[in-house]
Amino acid sequence: MRKVFSRAGIVALSLALSVPVFAGSAQAFDGPAAKNSWGCDNSSNRVNFSYTPGTVTTTVYYNNHCNYTVRAAARIEDHNGSVSHECFSIPAGKKSHIKFQQGASGFFIGIYKC
């Protein structure tokens, strides 16, 4: 029978397998990427949102093409099923991001009009 691994190879493999899988950035795999947008009043412009729900936090990227401040709400469900709405304002013509903390047992539902 042929030797597949050397002793040093087996030690290296066992060390590699002992590193927790969650040591890296697991946020990208916590939920499906999502988008939402709606039109500005009296204009063909839009306000756009994109986000990938994470385990503990979710970063929402936005781009407001409206010529006025837009109010939006993040819907977050906690471990016991109650849903909260965190409203925030996006200045006219602003492109940036905002981070929401939902906790390890919470779930980020989405972005809606406030």
Backbone torsions as a table, in degrees:
resi	resn	phi	psi	omega
1	MET	NA	137.3	-177.3
2	ARG	-87.8	141.5	178.4
3	LYS	-79.6	123.6	-177.6
4	VAL	-86.5	-44.6	-179.3
5	PHE	-119.4	145.2	170.8
6	SER	-79.7	169.4	178.2
7	ARG	-60.8	-41.8	178.6
8	ALA	-64.0	-37.0	178.7
9	GLY	-65.6	-38.9	179.2
10	ILE	-67.6	-41.3	177.7
11	VAL	-62.8	-44.3	179.5
12	ALA	-63.5	-41.4	179.3
13	LEU	-64.7	-43.0	-179.5
14	SER	-66.9	-34.4	175.8
15	LEU	-67.1	-40.7	179.8
16	ALA	-65.0	-37.7	-179.5
17	LEU	-75.3	-18.0	-179.5
18	SER	-82.3	-10.2	178.0
19	VAL	-75.9	127.6	-179.2
20	PRO	-61.8	142.8	-179.9
21	VAL	-65.5	-32.2	-176.9
22	PHE	-80.1	6.7	-179.1
23	ALA	-67.8	-25.3	179.5
24	GLY	-86.7	-164.8	178.8
25	SER	-86.4	99.7	-178.0
26	ALA	-85.9	-6.8	-174.3
27	GLN	-57.4	-35.3	-176.7
28	ALA	-65.6	-18.2	-175.5
29	PHE	-110.2	8.4	-174.1
30	ASP	-79.4	-28.3	179.9
31	GLY	-160.3	164.6	-179.6
32	PRO	-71.6	146.0	175.9
33	ALA	-65.1	143.3	-177.4
34	ALA	-139.3	157.5	177.3
35	LYS	-135.8	154.8	174.0
36	ASN	-152.5	150.7	176.1
37	SER	-160.4	160.7	172.2
38	TRP	-150.6	159.5	-175.9
39	GLY	-78.0	154.2	174.6
40	CYS	-79.6	154.2	177.0
41	ASP	-66.4	136.3	175.2
42	ASN	54.5	35.6	-178.6
43	SER	-158.2	159.5	175.9
44	SER	-91.7	1.0	178.4
45	ASN	-73.7	166.7	-177.4
46	ARG	-138.6	162.8	167.5
47	VAL	-111.5	129.4	-173.3
48	ASN	-117.9	144.9	179.2
49	PHE	-133.5	145.7	170.2
50	SER	-144.6	147.1	-177.3
51	TYR	-162.3	157.3	172.1
52	THR	-127.0	109.6	-177.8
53	PRO	-57.6	133.8	179.1
54	GLY	-108.7	178.1	-178.9
55	THR	-71.1	-47.8	-175.5
56	VAL	-111.7	-37.3	179.5
57	THR	-131.6	158.2	174.9
58	THR	-134.8	127.7	176.8
59	THR	-97.9	126.0	179.1
60	VAL	-107.0	123.6	176.4
61	TYR	-97.6	137.1	-178.1
62	TYR	-135.9	158.1	176.6
63	ASN	-146.1	110.1	-176.7
64	ASN	-98.3	107.8	177.3
65	HIS	-90.5	-1.1	179.4
66	CYS	-74.8	158.3	178.6
67	ASN	-95.0	24.9	177.3
68	TYR	-149.4	163.4	178.7
69	THR	-69.4	134.8	179.5
70	VAL	-108.6	139.0	175.7
71	ARG	-103.6	132.1	178.4
72	ALA	-132.0	162.6	179.7
73	ALA	-131.7	137.9	171.9
74	ALA	-95.7	128.2	176.9
75	ARG	-99.2	124.6	-177.0
76	ILE	-129.6	131.5	178.3
77	GLU	-104.5	134.1	179.2
78	ASP	-94.0	-177.2	-173.2
79	HIS	-62.3	-25.8	-179.4
80	ASN	-96.9	7.8	174.4
81	GLY	94.5	-4.6	179.0
82	SER	-79.7	138.9	-175.6
83	VAL	-104.7	132.3	176.2
84	SER	-116.1	155.8	179.3
85	HIS	-121.3	117.6	178.3
86	GLU	-105.5	104.0	-179.8
87	CYS	-79.5	145.8	176.7
88	PHE	-147.7	158.6	-178.0
89	SER	-108.0	143.8	177.2
90	ILE	-121.6	113.0	-178.9
91	PRO	-61.0	153.8	179.7
92	ALA	-56.6	135.0	176.3
93	GLY	69.2	13.5	-174.8
94	LYS	-94.9	138.1	175.1
95	LYS	-125.3	119.1	-177.6
96	SER	-165.3	-151.8	178.8
97	HIS	-151.4	163.0	177.3
98	ILE	-141.9	143.5	-178.1
99	LYS	-109.4	134.3	178.2
100	PHE	-114.1	139.6	179.9
101	GLN	-107.1	115.7	179.6
102	GLN	-110.5	-5.2	179.1
103	GLY	82.0	164.5	-176.0
104	ALA	-65.6	-28.0	-178.1
105	SER	-102.5	3.9	179.2
106	GLY	-92.7	173.8	-179.6
107	PHE	-141.6	128.2	177.5
108	PHE	-81.7	119.6	-176.3
109	ILE	-87.9	-48.6	-179.1
110	GLY	166.2	-174.6	-179.8
111	ILE	-114.2	133.8	-177.9
112	TYR	-142.2	170.6	175.5
113	LYS	-67.0	143.7	-178.9
114	CYS	-101.8	NA	NA
